[in-house]
Structures are given as structure tokens and as C-alpha cells.
């Protein structure tokens, strides 16, 4: 059964909105087009990567150390549960009300959403490393730092990267409401329906989905490159 003609027409209008632009729903000006789309997409990617970087810097070392020493399981698990419970819109609204709008405040809010999956997966990934390998490394005279960097981290890459990928998707999806914090991203097309119309809303949703897919595939490729050959063989 085919799509209704109305739906096909709206997709066509969204396609035109992205590549050619169209008159605003309020009239008088042209909105959309590749120039505006690329500008907003670049800002969404910038915000996403900055927030993901902050999440990694804050959460990864903590998760790895807690996993290595076998402490803080409650903290790691609770962080993961808390991350799923935090309402994104409420967090950004709270940040805006408390410290104002702007790129820095938005990045902080998004980074908070990205921390739980990275922290939890880093802890779990390190704890799941075969302890026989760890004890063998310790018996060879390796320090804790060498055990972490040369044994545990390489073996925990798939699990850790799973958390990074989850965080990245959470962040890029939530960045669609960044216009509420004064930063225009692709979410502006979705939020400002009165300006861009239904075609703009649909175009924004499609573009965000495509960006999320591209980011996921990129991180999957990085995970594959970082995974040791032995683990690749086990997974094939």
C-alpha cells in the first residue's frame, strides 16, 4: 500500500525547503535553503561534539578508575539510572534560568546528559575484563597505570564505546531544543513551526535523524579501529 498523496507532497515540500528554500509561513522572506541548513547543521554538530568531549573528559577517567579498583558500583549504576530519568527540556530550562543562555551553558547542560552512559559503561567494561589477564600483568611487574592502559582499556573498548555512542545520540537529539537556550540549531526548524511551516518541521526532523545516523556510523568505525584484532575475531 502506497503513501497518501498528501504525505508524498509534504516530503516533496521538505526536500524543496532544504535545497531551494521557500517563503516563510509568516510571509515576506525566504527561509530554508542549503545556506541556512548548513549553518544550523554546523552549529548542531559543534554543540554536540563540545558536549561529548566534556562528557568524556569528566566521566571516562572516573569510570575507568572505579572499575579498576572495584569500587563505586553504586555510583556508576545510579548515574546510569539518573541519566535516563533526567528530563532534557527541564535541565536546559533550569540551566537557562540559573545561569543564563548561551553556548557555554548549553554545552554544560548537554554534557550532563552525556555523562551517565559513559561513566556506567566505562565502569562495567573495566570490571568485565578477565581478571586472569589482569593478575598476569600484575605478576609481570606492571603498575596500575600500565595495567589500565595496556590491558584493561584495550579489552574494554567495545563496552566503553557503546556508552560513548549512546551519549552522542542523546546529545545530538537533545541539541534540537538548543534554540530555547539561545543557540540556533536544526531544531529551530522543528520548534518554529509558525515560521517554517510543516515542510520546515519535517525537513528539520529528517536532517537531525540523518546527522544522528552519520555520527553513529562514524563512532562505530572508530570503535572498530580501536578494537584489538583478537576481540574482532571473537565477535565475527
C-alpha positions in Angstrom: 0.0 0.0 0.0 1.5 3.3 -1.1 1.8 6.5 0.9 -1.1 9.0 0.8 -0.6 11.7 -1.8 -0.6 14.3 0.9 2.3 12.7 2.7 4.3 12.4 -0.5 3.6 16.1 -1.2 4.8 17.1 2.2 8.1 15.2 1.7 8.5 16.9 -1.6 8.0 20.3 0.0 10.5 19.3 2.7 13.0 18.4 0.0 12.4 21.7 -1.7 12.8 23.5 1.7 16.3 22.0 2.2 17.7 22.6 -1.2 15.9 25.7 -2.5 14.1 27.3 0.4 10.6 28.7 0.4 8.6 31.6 1.6 8.2 31.7 5.3 4.8 30.8 6.7 4.6 34.4 8.0 5.3 35.7 4.5 7.7 38.3 3.3 11.0 36.4 3.5 12.6 33.2 2.2 13.6 30.6 4.7 15.4 27.3 4.4 17.8 26.5 1.5 21.3 25.0 1.7 23.0 28.0 3.2 20.7 28.1 6.3 20.6 24.3 6.6 24.4 24.0 6.5 24.8 26.9 9.0 22.4 25.3 11.5 23.8 21.8 10.9 27.3 23.0 11.6 26.2 24.6 14.9 24.4 21.5 15.9 27.5 19.4 15.2 29.7 21.9 17.1 27.4 21.8 20.2 27.2 18.1 20.1 31.0 17.5 19.8 31.8 20.0 22.5 29.3 18.5 24.9 30.5 14.9 24.1 34.1 16.0 24.7 33.2 17.5 28.1 31.3 14.3 29.0 34.3 12.1 28.0 36.8 14.2 30.0 34.7 14.2 33.1 33.2 10.7 33.0 35.7 8.3 31.3 38.6 8.6 33.8 36.2 8.3 36.8 34.5 5.2 35.3 37.9 3.6 34.4 39.4 4.2 37.9 36.3 3.0 39.7 36.2 -0.1 37.6 39.9 -0.8 38.0 39.8 -0.6 41.8 36.4 -2.3 42.0 34.8 0.5 43.9 31.8 2.8 43.4 29.5 0.3 41.7 26.5 2.1 43.3 27.7 5.4 42.0 28.2 4.1 38.4 24.9 2.3 38.3 23.0 5.1 39.9 24.5 7.6 37.4 23.2 5.5 34.6 19.7 5.3 36.1 19.7 9.0 36.8 20.7 9.8 33.3 17.6 8.1 31.9 15.4 9.9 34.4 16.6 13.5 33.7 14.1 15.4 31.5 16.2 17.1 28.9 14.0 20.1 28.4 13.7 20.7 32.1 17.5 20.6 32.5 18.1 23.1 29.8 15.4 25.3 31.1 16.9 25.1 34.6 20.4 26.0 33.3 18.9 28.9 31.4 17.1 30.2 34.4 20.0 29.7 36.8 23.0 30.9 34.8 21.5 32.3 31.6 21.5 31.3 28.0 24.5 30.8 25.6 26.8 28.3 24.1 28.7 27.5 27.4 25.6 26.9 29.4 24.1 24.8 26.7 27.2 22.6 26.4 27.2 22.1 30.2 23.6 21.0 30.2 24.1 18.6 27.3 27.3 17.3 28.8 25.4 16.4 32.0 23.1 14.2 29.9 26.1 12.6 28.2 28.0 11.7 31.4 25.9 8.7 32.8 26.2 6.3 29.8 30.0 6.9 29.5 30.5 6.5 33.3 28.4 3.4 33.6 29.9 1.7 30.5 33.4 2.5 31.4 32.9 1.0 34.9 31.2 -2.1 33.5 33.7 -2.5 30.7 36.7 -2.4 33.0 35.1 -4.7 35.6 34.3 -7.3 32.8 37.9 -7.6 31.8 39.2 -11.1 32.5 40.9 -10.9 35.9 43.3 -13.7 34.9 44.8 -11.3 32.4 45.0 -8.5 35.0 46.7 -10.7 37.5 49.1 -12.0 34.9 50.0 -8.4 34.1 50.5 -7.6 37.7 52.7 -10.6 38.1 54.9 -9.3 35.3 55.5 -6.2 37.4 53.2 -3.8 35.6 52.0 -0.8 37.5 48.3 0.1 37.9 48.7 2.7 35.2 50.2 0.2 32.8 47.5 -2.4 33.6 44.8 0.2 32.8 46.3 1.5 29.6 47.8 -1.8 28.2 45.4 -4.4 29.4 42.1 -3.2 30.7 41.3 -0.3 28.3 42.1 -2.3 25.1 39.9 -5.1 26.2 37.1 -2.8 27.4 36.9 -0.7 24.2 33.6 -2.2 22.8 31.7 -1.6 26.0 33.2 1.8 26.6 32.4 2.9 23.0 28.9 1.6 23.5 28.5 4.2 26.2 30.1 6.9 24.0 27.8 6.2 21.1 24.7 6.3 23.4 25.8 9.6 24.8 26.5 11.0 21.4 23.0 10.1 20.2 21.4 11.5 23.3 23.3 14.8 22.9 22.7 15.3 19.2 19.0 14.6 19.6 18.6 16.9 22.6 20.5 19.6 20.8 17.4 20.1 18.7 15.9 22.1 21.6 19.0 24.3 21.8 17.1 27.3 20.3 15.4 27.5 23.7 18.8 28.3 25.2 19.5 31.0 22.5 21.6 28.8 20.2 20.1 28.1 16.8 20.5 24.5 15.5 18.4 22.4 13.2 15.9 22.2 16.0 14.9 25.8 15.0 13.1 24.3 12.0 11.2 21.9 14.3 10.4 24.3 17.1 9.5 27.4 15.0 6.6 25.8 13.0 4.9 29.2 12.8 7.9 30.4 10.7 9.0 27.4 8.7 5.7 25.6 8.3 5.1 21.8 8.2 7.7 21.4 5.4 10.4 23.0 7.7 9.4 20.8 10.6 9.6 17.7 8.6 12.9 18.8 6.9 14.4 19.5 10.4 13.4 16.1 11.7 14.9 14.3 8.7 18.1 16.3 8.9 18.5 15.6 12.6 17.9 11.9 12.0 20.5 11.8 9.2 23.0 13.6 11.4 22.5 11.2 14.2 22.9 8.2 11.8 26.1 9.7 10.4 27.5 10.3 13.9 26.6 6.7 15.0 28.3 5.2 11.9 31.4 7.4 12.5 31.7 6.3 16.1 31.1 2.7 15.1 34.0 3.0 12.7 36.2 4.5 15.4 35.2 1.6 17.7 36.2 -0.9 15.1 39.6 0.8 14.6 40.3 0.8 18.3 39.2 -2.7 19.0 42.0 -5.2 19.2 42.3 -7.8 16.5 41.7 -10.6 19.0 38.3 -9.2 20.0 37.3 -8.6 16.4 37.9 -12.3 15.7 35.8 -13.3 18.7 32.9 -11.1 17.5 32.9 -12.4 13.9 
